[in-house]
C-alpha cells in the first residue's frame, strides 16, 4: 500500500501501525511523488491520501490518478485533519473511494481498508463510498455513534501523528497522541 502525506509524523505513525498489522507500506511526501511511486509500483493495492498537501493537493492527485486507466479501480482513501463541511463530498467527487478524518482511529481505518481491499473492483471506482450515509456512516466516513462522535477513541489504537508514547497509559508501545495534520 502507499501513503501519500507531507507530514513525516503522519507517515511514521501510520506506517508503524500498518506494518505491525503485516502490511508492506511505501510512502511519498507529495502528490507528484505519489503518482511517480504508483507508476513505478503498479502492484500497490490501496492508497491513503492526505487531502492537504502543498504543490498538488490530495484531491488533485486523486483526479490525476483516476485519469490513468491502470488505476481506475485502485482504492484511494482520503485522510484529512481539517474536516470542513463539504470536504468528504469534494474528495469523493475527485475520485476517492472513501474518506476518513484525523486523528485516525486505527480500528476504523483497518475496517475501511479491509472493506475496499476485499470489494469487487467495480465498487472501488470514484466516489463508491457515497452510499455509506444510508448504511450508518457519518459524513466523515466514520461509523455513526449515539454521541455523534466519529468513532475515534482515546485508547491506544488512536493514531495521532506524534512520535511519543501515549502518556495516559504509560505504555511505551502505545500509539502516539499528537493530532495528525
ABEGO torsion letter per residue (X at the ends): XBBBBABAAAAAAAAAAAAAAGBBBBBBABAAAAAAAAAABAABABBBBBABBBGBBAAAAAAAAAABAAAAABBBBBBBABBBBGAAAAAAAAGBABBBBOBBBAAAAAAAAAAAAABBAAAABBGAAAAAAAAGBBAAGBBBBAAGBAGBBABAABBAGBABBBAAAGBAABBBABBBX
